[in-house]
């Protein structure tokens, strides 16, 4: 039988290449005499164990990435040179997420001359001969996706540890200058404060790293070793330390870094290539996840120990979700990272250092409640969920939530304008997808759902919903909190509703803003009020993003963005006459009253055209 020749392609950075090593090891085990070449980022290649591949072909990324890097002369020449190597099979360890990036992979496949082309199948790619269905980011761990790919060619796809190349630091620089103290009675803790240059939003707060390091030094007499690059907030952290840690920032090669981490008792860091490097060495890991998808990229620690800490905010993850890159840079508020306290990280670290049993989960278990969920059909319009719910069903659901549940629920009012905003705002799109209920607020949705064959029974608006909820609240004793709107508007709306319903309890009114620095104070204020229902009038999409960022720490039973509802109730902005509302012309009335809304109204014809062209997706 002729020797098989494989070309493996993984052009991403360190973490992705680390997570590819289980698949490469499985392939080498299945084909010990095959030629296996690897086309990968030159920056990441030093971590590849040399026994797994025959030749490493460097892809020079430099300061650019993706297609632009591919078009650099040196990379294009290396791609064309693949034709001289007579490959039988090429395996792409990539999601073909961006259509613009697919041509470069097609060129690589053609240049390789391979008849068998293996990869993840989605709607963007049509040149694969063998494929695994791409279920999206997080449907499987990245490492398992790659193991499943090599399983197609006959390798064992069962989970196995990642492997990385280590270069003994002692051999490189001599024992007398070992980078950390040799003290077997003191644990060695490696801390990496960076996240790579690709996504700085994944970084934890520098002051929190300082707090953890200081506490581990005080309580465990730990040897603290900082690693990474000079732009990883390391200088800022060093200035805040109460003691002088071992500073290896910018002083190691990747193989040396692997050696340092392998000899440590614990690694602490956010989602990064260095975190994956640490997990591959077998050292216990405490990893901190915010905007990135922990289901796709949690530490691959087969046979090891890892603790994954997340904030559980409902807008997280916001990057690499389903089949979308999403919001790679996260959001300005960074609530998902701020909510992971230094005490949580310290507790996880101490459990590992003290060899205490691991917790079943670092995330809250499913809450058991006796509340009944109102069952209504759900459809999607341009990828946004829309629930076929009536006012009566909605009020019943709120009643169940207030009486029986112990955790908050998010209700979004969805209209055509929201849907079009969500097409360009991936964070908002994810928020809408994860809401408990998306009520059909907008006559355009009635048309769209009828056109798609899943009509909703009635239009359910926030403007009518707020007074109705107030009426039910007066009857059943629900307590309300009004947040947002212009100066004095929320208070005026509250006064009017309390005049209408004498038993109504409005336990808090506050304007505030959706700015991240105000969040903790507002959350504390709402929780202290003991409100059952929170109305947020910051306008879309900010109001629903604010709710999603903070829902997990709110003690209310329902939170809902209400847009201009307070303005209508307070009489600041008049509503259209009833006949225009019934005719679906409320938008026209608002446009006449507020001509500045013209540009926003252009989203309505775009919505119609998009539904006719795309439908549900």
Secondary structure as UniProt FT lines:
FT   STRAND          5..10
FT   HELIX           14..18
FT   TURN            19..20
FT   HELIX           21..30
FT   TURN            32..33
FT   STRAND          35..41
FT   TURN            42..44
FT   HELIX           45..47
FT   HELIX           50..52
FT   STRAND          55..59
FT   TURN            62..63
FT   HELIX           66..70
FT   HELIX           73..81
FT   HELIX           82..84
FT   STRAND          89..92
FT   HELIX           99..112
FT   STRAND          116..121
FT   TURN            123..124
FT   STRAND          130..133
FT   TURN            138..139
FT   HELIX           142..151
FT   TURN            152..154
FT   HELIX           169..173
FT   HELIX           175..177
FT   TURN            184..185
FT   STRAND          188..192
FT   TURN            197..198
FT   HELIX           200..202
FT   HELIX           206..220
FT   STRAND          223..227
FT   TURN            230..231
FT   HELIX           234..240
FT   STRAND          246..247
FT   TURN            249..250
FT   HELIX           254..262
FT   STRAND          266..270
FT   HELIX           273..281
FT   STRAND          285..288
FT   HELIX           294..297
FT   TURN            302..303
FT   STRAND          306..309
FT   TURN            314..315
FT   STRAND          319..322
FT   STRAND          324..326
FT   TURN            328..329
FT   HELIX           335..338
FT   HELIX           342..353
FT   TURN            354..355
FT   STRAND          378..381
FT   TURN            382..383
FT   STRAND          384..387
FT   HELIX           391..404
FT   STRAND          409..414
FT   HELIX           416..424
FT   HELIX           426..434
FT   STRAND          437..440
FT   HELIX           443..451
FT   TURN            452..453
FT   HELIX           462..476
FT   STRAND          479..484
FT   TURN            487..488
FT   HELIX           489..500
FT   TURN            502..503
FT   STRAND          505..510
FT   HELIX           516..518
FT   HELIX           519..529
FT   STRAND          533..537
FT   TURN            540..541
FT   HELIX           542..550
FT   HELIX           551..553
FT   STRAND          558..561
FT   TURN            563..564
FT   HELIX           565..570
FT   HELIX           578..582
FT   TURN            583..584
FT   HELIX           586..593
FT   HELIX           595..597
FT   HELIX           598..614
FT   TURN            615..616
//
